[in-house]
Amino acid sequence: MPNVDVTKPISRDDIEAKLRQIQHGADAGAEAARGAGLMGGAVGATLLVIAAYLLGRRRGRKRRTFVEIRRV
């Protein structure tokens, strides 16, 4: 823990500097997470499209009529 001078009052500049420091840390974390979020979204969308395609194929096969012709 840093040494703090308790006799000196806290000024507006001190508060603003600390808030800028916190904001900078949050912005850096958000930038790092943004790339992972975009990649996760792209993978999720791809999986959703593949699942819709496969389920649509299955439904099409179930509804398809099978006609058998026999010669007598």
Secondary structure, 3 states (H helix, E strand, C coil): CCCCCCCCCCCHHHHHHHHHHHHHHHHHHHHHHHHHHHHHHHHHHHHHHHHHHHHHHHHHHHHCCCCCCCCC
